[in-house]
Amino acid sequence: MRRYLSIIIVSAIVLTLFLSCSTNRQIINRKFTNLEGKESITVVVVGNAFFESKWVSETSSDFNRYLRSHLEDIFGVPVSLINASYPEDTFMTFKRRIESDVLSYRPDIVFFMLGLVDSNQTELTNIYFRDQVRMLFGDFKEHGTDVIVLTSIGNRSALSPYDPGIQRLMQFNEIILFEAGHHDFAVVDSAEHFERLRVSDPERYYTFFNNELMLNQAGKEYVFDNVFQYIRKAYKSN
């Protein structure tokens, strides 16, 4: 009896994951299909680890050129790119500047990865964090902004999955995943992508950071190579 019950539980989990991935692909396909026919695309990038000083971003950094190259290949039209990232951003601090730094550009797509700094705030409870995520995603939804949510990666020195900081970040990522799905946002699990690297090749993982928080160019490309691979598989695949 226990054996059959275990089989049923495992089967249910596999089915749920399969349906979730299928729905996620459909969201990406639908949103990107809706952008077909536009003469240009505007994209905003938000993420603690993606920060670049304003003068670097405005003079077309390697990261800027890398993103535009891939996005223009996908869309087939010119892409305007805004990097609205700050290393110290939390969901709450970002919410205060969402109008000026994101919504004012009327972006077609927002790539969004926050949560690490939030998870480092020991006084922030899971319940209160969920409320903050819900409010911010609600702002995006209210303005009809299409968001692709990337789960947040850990910091450079967090090399053990049993690190309390990583455990807490995993909990926060689960909240982000749930709320993203609830708001009909596509999700790419960048945290899992980086976790596999951390386990298989910790030395390479370490080289992807400029400091404890921010990724270097190779690290940013490692994140977005996975993102673009996922998008290309999902777009027009249904």
C-alpha positions as CSV (number, residue, x, y, z in Angstrom):
1,M,0.0,0.0,0.0
2,R,2.8,2.4,0.9
3,R,4.6,1.6,-2.3
4,Y,1.5,2.4,-4.4
5,L,1.0,5.6,-2.4
6,S,4.6,6.7,-3.0
7,I,4.2,6.0,-6.8
8,I,1.0,8.1,-6.8
9,I,2.7,11.0,-5.0
10,V,5.7,10.9,-7.3
11,S,3.6,10.7,-10.4
12,A,1.5,13.7,-9.2
13,I,4.7,15.8,-8.6
14,V,6.0,14.9,-12.1
15,L,2.7,15.8,-13.7
16,T,2.5,19.1,-11.8
17,L,6.1,20.0,-13.0
18,F,5.3,19.0,-16.5
19,L,2.1,21.1,-16.6
20,S,3.9,24.0,-15.0
21,C,6.7,23.9,-17.6
22,S,4.1,23.6,-20.4
23,T,2.2,26.6,-19.1
24,N,5.4,28.6,-18.8
25,R,6.3,27.9,-22.4
26,Q,2.8,28.9,-23.6
27,I,3.1,32.2,-21.7
28,I,6.4,33.0,-23.4
29,N,5.1,32.0,-26.8
30,R,1.9,34.0,-26.4
31,K,3.7,37.2,-25.2
32,F,6.4,37.1,-27.8
33,T,3.9,36.4,-30.5
34,N,2.0,39.5,-29.5
35,L,5.1,41.6,-30.2
36,E,5.4,40.4,-33.8
37,G,4.9,43.2,-36.3
38,K,6.4,45.9,-34.1
39,E,9.0,48.1,-35.7
40,S,11.2,48.1,-32.5
41,I,11.2,46.5,-29.1
42,T,12.0,48.1,-25.7
43,V,13.5,45.9,-23.0
44,V,14.3,46.8,-19.4
45,V,16.7,44.7,-17.3
46,V,16.4,44.7,-13.5
47,G,18.6,42.7,-11.1
48,N,21.1,43.2,-8.3
49,A,23.7,41.2,-10.1
50,F,23.3,43.0,-13.4
51,F,24.2,46.5,-12.2
52,E,26.4,48.7,-14.3
53,S,27.2,52.3,-13.8
54,K,25.1,54.7,-15.8
55,W,27.9,55.9,-18.0
56,V,28.9,52.3,-18.9
57,S,25.3,51.4,-19.8
58,E,24.8,54.5,-21.9
59,T,28.0,53.9,-23.9
60,S,26.9,50.4,-24.9
61,S,28.7,48.0,-22.6
62,D,29.6,44.5,-23.5
63,F,26.5,43.4,-21.5
64,N,24.3,45.8,-23.5
65,R,25.7,44.6,-26.8
66,Y,25.4,41.0,-25.8
67,L,21.7,41.4,-24.9
68,R,20.7,43.5,-27.9
69,S,22.4,41.0,-30.2
70,H,20.4,38.0,-28.9
71,L,17.2,39.9,-28.6
72,E,17.4,41.4,-32.1
73,D,18.1,37.9,-33.4
74,I,14.9,36.7,-31.7
75,F,12.7,39.6,-32.7
76,G,14.2,40.5,-36.0
77,V,13.8,44.3,-35.3
78,P,15.9,46.9,-33.4
79,V,15.9,46.7,-29.6
80,S,16.3,49.5,-27.2
81,L,17.7,48.3,-23.9
82,I,17.6,50.0,-20.5
83,N,19.5,48.6,-17.5
84,A,17.6,49.7,-14.5
85,S,19.6,47.6,-12.0
86,Y,20.9,48.7,-8.6
87,P,23.0,46.3,-6.4
88,E,21.2,47.3,-3.2
89,D,17.6,46.9,-4.6
90,T,15.0,45.0,-2.7
91,F,11.4,44.5,-3.8
92,M,10.3,47.4,-1.7
93,T,13.0,49.9,-2.8
94,F,12.5,49.0,-6.4
95,K,8.8,49.6,-6.1
96,R,9.5,53.2,-5.1
97,R,11.2,53.9,-8.5
98,I,9.2,51.5,-10.7
99,E,7.4,54.4,-12.4
100,S,10.5,56.5,-13.3
101,D,13.0,53.8,-14.0
102,V,10.8,51.2,-15.8
103,L,7.1,52.1,-16.5
104,S,8.0,55.4,-18.0
105,Y,9.8,53.6,-20.9
106,R,6.7,51.6,-21.6
107,P,8.8,48.4,-22.1
108,D,7.6,45.5,-24.1
109,I,9.6,43.0,-21.9
110,V,11.2,43.3,-18.5
111,F,13.8,40.8,-17.3
112,F,13.5,40.8,-13.6
113,M,15.8,39.2,-10.9
114,L,15.6,40.4,-7.4
115,G,15.3,38.7,-4.0
116,L,18.9,38.1,-2.8
117,V,19.2,41.4,-0.8
118,D,15.7,40.8,0.6
119,S,16.7,37.4,1.8
120,N,19.7,38.9,3.7
121,Q,17.3,41.1,5.8
122,T,16.9,38.9,8.8
123,E,13.9,40.9,10.1
124,L,11.9,40.4,6.9
125,T,9.5,37.5,7.4
126,N,8.3,35.2,4.6
127,I,4.8,36.5,5.0
128,Y,5.8,40.2,4.7
129,F,8.1,39.4,1.8
130,R,5.2,37.6,0.0
131,D,3.1,40.8,0.4
132,Q,5.9,42.9,-1.1
133,V,6.3,40.5,-4.1
134,R,2.5,40.5,-4.6
135,M,2.4,44.3,-4.5
136,L,5.2,44.8,-7.0
137,F,4.0,42.2,-9.4
138,G,0.6,43.8,-9.1
139,D,2.0,47.1,-10.3
140,F,3.5,45.5,-13.3
141,K,0.2,43.7,-14.0
142,E,-1.8,46.8,-13.6
143,H,0.2,48.6,-16.3
144,G,0.1,45.6,-18.7
145,T,3.9,45.1,-18.4
146,D,5.1,41.7,-19.6
147,V,7.7,40.4,-17.1
148,I,10.1,37.4,-17.4
149,V,11.1,36.5,-13.9
150,L,14.5,35.0,-13.2
151,T,14.9,33.3,-9.8
152,S,17.7,35.0,-7.8
153,I,21.1,33.5,-7.6
154,G,23.2,33.4,-4.4
155,N,26.3,35.4,-3.6
156,R,29.8,34.3,-4.5
157,S,30.9,32.8,-1.1
158,A,27.7,30.7,-0.7
159,L,29.3,27.4,-1.8
160,S,27.2,25.1,0.3
161,P,23.5,24.3,-0.2
162,Y,23.3,24.0,3.6
163,D,24.4,27.6,4.1
164,P,21.5,29.3,6.1
165,G,21.6,32.2,3.6
166,I,21.1,29.9,0.7
167,Q,18.3,28.0,2.5
168,R,16.5,31.3,3.1
169,L,17.0,32.5,-0.5
170,M,15.5,29.2,-1.7
171,Q,12.4,30.0,0.4
172,F,12.2,33.5,-1.1
173,N,12.6,32.1,-4.6
174,E,9.7,29.7,-4.0
175,I,7.6,32.7,-3.0
176,I,8.7,34.6,-6.2
177,L,7.9,31.6,-8.4
178,F,4.4,31.2,-6.9
179,E,3.5,34.9,-7.3
180,A,5.0,35.0,-10.8
181,G,2.7,32.2,-11.8
182,H,-0.2,33.8,-10.1
183,H,0.3,37.0,-12.1
184,D,0.8,35.1,-15.4
185,F,4.5,36.0,-15.7
186,A,7.0,33.6,-17.4
187,V,9.8,32.2,-15.2
188,V,13.3,31.0,-15.9
189,D,14.9,29.2,-13.0
190,S,18.3,30.9,-13.0
191,A,18.9,29.9,-9.4
192,E,18.7,26.2,-10.3
193,H,20.9,26.8,-13.4
194,F,23.6,28.3,-11.2
195,E,23.2,25.7,-8.5
196,R,24.0,22.9,-10.9
197,L,27.2,24.8,-11.8
198,R,28.1,25.4,-8.2
199,V,27.8,21.6,-7.5
200,S,29.6,20.4,-10.6
201,D,32.3,23.1,-11.0
202,P,32.6,25.4,-7.9
203,E,35.8,27.0,-9.2
204,R,34.1,28.1,-12.4
205,Y,31.1,29.3,-10.4
206,Y,33.4,31.5,-8.3
207,T,35.0,33.1,-11.3
208,F,31.6,34.5,-12.6
209,F,31.5,37.2,-9.9
210,N,33.1,40.7,-9.7
211,N,32.4,40.7,-5.9
212,E,30.1,39.0,-3.5
213,L,27.0,40.2,-5.3
214,M,27.6,41.3,-8.8
215,L,28.3,39.1,-11.8
216,N,31.0,39.9,-14.3
217,Q,30.4,39.8,-18.0
218,A,31.0,36.0,-18.2
219,G,28.5,35.5,-15.3
220,K,25.9,37.6,-16.9
221,E,26.2,35.8,-20.2
222,Y,26.0,32.4,-18.3
223,V,22.6,33.5,-16.9
224,F,21.2,34.9,-20.1
225,D,22.5,32.1,-22.4
226,N,20.2,29.9,-20.4
227,V,17.4,32.4,-20.6
228,F,17.6,32.8,-24.4
229,Q,17.9,29.1,-24.9
230,Y,14.7,28.6,-22.9
231,I,12.9,31.4,-24.8
232,R,14.0,30.1,-28.2
233,K,12.6,26.6,-27.3
234,A,9.3,28.1,-26.1
235,Y,8.8,30.8,-28.8
236,K,6.6,29.4,-31.7
237,S,7.0,25.9,-30.3
238,N,3.3,25.4,-29.6
